[in-house]
Amino acid sequence: MKEAERRAEEKLGFYIHFTVYCAVNAMLFFIWFFATKGFPWFLFPLGGWGIGILFHFLSTFVFTRRLILKKLMEKELERLKKERM
C-alpha cells in the first residue's frame, strides 16, 4: 500500500509540475506576442524548463524506482553467483 501511495504522489507531482510549466510558458508567450514580437526570447525558458520536464517524466514513468531497484538486485545476484564459483 505504501508503494502505491508513493507512486501516486510521484505522478501527482509530475502532473502539477507539467501544469505549472504550461501555464507559465503560455503566459510568457502571450507577453512576448502582445508586447514585443521581436526576438522570441520565450523559447529559452520553454526549452530549458522543458528539459527538466522531460527528465521528471522519465523518472516518474519510464525509469521508475522499482525498475532500477530490480535491475540493481539482478546485477548484485549475478555478481554474488560469480564470486561463489
MIGU-13447 format. One line per field, with one value per residue: residue number from 0; residue in one letter; x negated, y negated, z negated of N, C-alpha, C in turn. Coordinates in Angstrom, 2 decimals. Each point is the difference from the previous one (the first is absolute). Layout:
N
i	NUM,...
aa	A,...
n_xx	X,...
n_yy	Y,...
n_zz	Z,...
ca_xx	X,...
ca_yy	Y,...
ca_zz	Z,...
c_xx	X,...
c_yy	Y,...
c_zz	Z,...
end
This chain:
85
i	0,1,2,3,4,5,6,7,8,9,10,11,12,13,14,15,16,17,18,19,20,21,22,23,24,25,26,27,28,29,30,31,32,33,34,35,36,37,38,39,40,41,42,43,44,45,46,47,48,49,50,51,52,53,54,55,56,57,58,59,60,61,62,63,64,65,66,67,68,69,70,71,72,73,74,75,76,77,78,79,80,81,82,83,84
aa	M,K,E,A,E,R,R,A,E,E,K,L,G,F,Y,I,H,F,T,V,Y,C,A,V,N,A,M,L,F,F,I,W,F,F,A,T,K,G,F,P,W,F,L,F,P,L,G,G,W,G,I,G,I,L,F,H,F,L,S,T,F,V,F,T,R,R,L,I,L,K,K,L,M,E,K,E,L,E,R,L,K,K,E,R,M
n_xx	-0.82,-1.09,-0.32,1.25,-0.05,-1.19,0.42,1.14,-0.77,-0.80,1.06,0.59,-1.17,-0.06,1.24,-0.28,-1.17,0.60,0.99,-0.86,-0.73,1.13,0.47,-1.16,-0.25,1.26,-0.13,-1.17,0.63,1.07,-0.85,-0.71,1.10,0.51,-1.17,-0.66,0.29,-1.00,-1.19,0.21,-0.21,1.31,-0.70,-0.75,0.93,0.66,-1.14,-0.52,1.16,0.16,-1.31,0.25,1.01,-0.83,-0.98,0.88,0.42,-1.26,-0.30,1.11,-0.10,-1.26,-0.88,0.99,0.23,1.19,0.04,-0.46,0.80,0.94,-0.40,-0.05,1.16,0.46,-0.54,0.48,1.13,-0.13,-0.32,0.99,0.75,-0.55,0.19,1.14,-0.17
n_yy	1.19,0.04,1.08,0.40,-0.30,0.56,1.01,0.02,-0.17,0.93,0.73,-0.22,0.22,1.02,0.40,-0.26,0.59,0.95,-0.03,-0.14,0.96,0.64,-0.23,0.21,1.05,0.31,-0.33,0.63,0.96,-0.12,-0.04,0.97,0.72,-0.40,0.25,1.03,1.25,-0.31,0.04,1.26,-0.90,0.15,0.23,-0.92,-0.64,-0.09,-0.20,-0.94,-0.56,0.01,-0.27,-0.89,-0.43,0.07,-0.49,-0.91,-0.11,0.00,-0.80,-0.58,0.05,-0.28,-0.76,0.80,-0.35,0.58,-0.56,-1.14,0.10,0.40,-0.93,-0.86,0.51,0.02,-1.20,-0.32,0.60,-0.54,-1.13,0.20,0.34,-1.01,-0.69,0.66,-0.26
n_zz	0.00,-0.74,0.73,-0.07,-1.28,-0.09,0.77,-0.70,-1.07,0.50,0.38,-1.16,-0.54,0.86,-0.23,-1.27,0.07,0.73,-0.88,-0.99,0.55,0.28,-1.21,-0.59,0.76,-0.21,-1.28,-0.01,0.65,-0.79,-0.99,0.52,0.22,-1.16,-0.56,0.51,0.15,-0.78,-0.54,0.37,-0.96,0.17,1.12,-0.59,-0.72,1.15,0.66,-0.79,-0.28,1.33,-0.04,-0.95,0.75,1.04,-0.76,-0.38,1.26,0.45,-1.01,0.44,1.33,0.26,-0.62,-0.32,-1.24,0.19,1.20,-0.47,-1.05,0.84,0.86,-1.02,-0.42,1.25,0.16,-1.19,0.33,1.20,-0.60,-0.87,1.04,0.66,-1.13,-0.05,1.27
ca_xx	0.82,-0.90,-0.56,1.04,0.13,-1.20,0.09,1.04,-0.56,-0.96,0.76,0.64,-1.06,-0.30,1.15,-0.02,-1.17,0.31,1.04,-0.65,-0.84,0.87,0.60,-1.02,-0.51,1.06,-0.03,-1.18,0.27,0.93,-0.74,-0.82,0.85,0.72,-0.86,-1.20,-0.06,-1.36,-0.70,0.84,-0.73,0.76,-0.45,-1.07,0.56,0.79,-0.91,-0.74,0.92,0.47,-0.96,0.31,1.26,-0.31,-0.64,0.99,0.86,-0.73,-0.19,1.30,0.74,-0.82,-1.03,0.57,-0.85,0.13,-0.74,-1.43,-0.32,0.01,-1.21,-1.15,0.03,-0.42,-1.43,-0.68,0.12,-0.95,-1.34,-0.17,-0.10,-1.34,-0.97,0.09,-0.50
ca_yy	-1.19,-1.16,-0.17,-0.61,-1.39,-0.71,-0.15,-0.98,-1.32,-0.34,-0.37,-1.28,-1.00,-0.28,-0.70,-1.39,-0.63,-0.21,-1.03,-1.29,-0.24,-0.46,-1.30,-1.05,-0.22,-0.66,-1.40,-0.60,-0.14,-1.11,-1.25,-0.23,-0.24,-1.27,-1.12,-0.28,0.72,-0.05,1.27,0.90,0.31,0.96,1.35,0.41,0.70,1.13,1.11,0.39,0.63,1.21,1.07,0.45,0.75,1.29,0.86,0.31,1.02,1.27,0.57,0.37,0.99,0.94,0.58,-0.05,0.48,1.46,0.56,-0.17,0.90,1.37,0.21,0.02,1.26,1.05,-0.16,0.42,1.46,0.56,-0.19,0.96,1.34,0.13,0.08,1.32,1.05
ca_zz	0.00,-0.04,1.34,0.84,-0.43,0.45,1.46,0.27,-0.33,1.06,1.19,-0.27,0.06,1.41,0.61,-0.48,0.63,1.41,0.08,-0.26,1.19,1.10,-0.33,-0.02,1.35,0.77,-0.41,0.61,1.43,0.22,-0.27,1.20,1.16,-0.07,-0.41,0.79,1.27,0.54,-0.18,-0.80,-1.22,-0.81,0.32,-0.92,-1.15,0.49,0.26,-1.19,-0.93,0.69,-0.28,-1.36,0.07,0.61,-0.99,-1.02,0.62,0.08,-1.34,-0.57,0.76,0.77,-0.86,-1.34,-1.09,-0.06,1.13,-0.28,-1.11,0.52,0.80,-0.92,-0.73,0.93,0.22,-1.22,-0.07,0.96,-0.55,-1.09,0.58,0.58,-1.10,-0.64,0.90
c_xx	-0.87,-0.58,1.00,0.19,-1.18,0.05,1.05,-0.50,-1.01,0.72,0.68,-1.02,-0.37,1.13,0.05,-1.14,0.31,1.06,-0.59,-0.88,0.84,0.55,-1.02,-0.50,1.05,0.02,-1.20,0.19,0.91,-0.65,-0.85,0.87,0.63,-0.91,-1.12,0.05,-1.36,-0.61,0.83,-0.72,0.71,-0.44,-1.10,0.56,0.83,-0.89,-0.73,0.85,0.55,-0.92,0.24,1.28,-0.24,-0.63,0.96,0.94,-0.69,-0.16,1.31,0.62,-0.86,-1.00,0.46,-0.96,0.01,-0.82,-1.51,-0.44,-0.07,-1.27,-1.25,-0.07,-0.44,-1.50,-0.79,0.08,-0.97,-1.43,-0.27,-0.14,-1.39,-1.06,-0.02,-0.55,-1.48
c_yy	-1.26,-0.28,-0.68,-1.47,-0.85,-0.24,-1.05,-1.41,-0.44,-0.46,-1.35,-1.13,-0.35,-0.79,-1.46,-0.76,-0.33,-1.09,-1.39,-0.38,-0.56,-1.39,-1.13,-0.28,-0.58,-1.49,-0.72,-0.20,-1.19,-1.35,-0.34,-0.42,-1.39,-1.20,-0.30,0.56,-0.10,1.39,0.91,0.51,1.04,1.44,0.49,0.65,1.22,1.22,0.49,0.74,1.29,1.18,0.56,0.82,1.39,0.95,0.38,1.09,1.36,0.65,0.46,1.19,1.05,0.71,-0.10,0.58,1.53,0.67,-0.07,0.94,1.44,0.29,0.05,1.32,1.15,-0.05,0.50,1.52,0.68,-0.11,1.01,1.43,0.23,0.14,1.39,1.11,0.10
c_zz	0.00,1.39,0.93,-0.35,0.48,1.50,0.37,-0.29,1.06,1.26,-0.18,0.06,1.43,0.64,-0.43,0.67,1.46,0.18,-0.21,1.19,1.15,-0.28,0.07,1.42,0.93,-0.32,0.62,1.50,0.27,-0.30,1.22,1.18,-0.01,-0.31,0.99,1.42,0.68,-0.07,-0.92,-1.26,-0.86,0.27,-0.95,-1.27,0.41,0.21,-1.23,-1.00,0.60,-0.20,-1.40,-0.05,0.59,-1.01,-1.13,0.52,0.02,-1.37,-0.62,0.72,0.71,-0.91,-1.45,-1.02,-0.07,1.11,-0.26,-1.11,0.47,0.79,-0.88,-0.77,0.90,0.23,-1.22,-0.16,0.96,-0.53,-1.12,0.51,0.58,-1.08,-0.61,0.88,-0.03
end
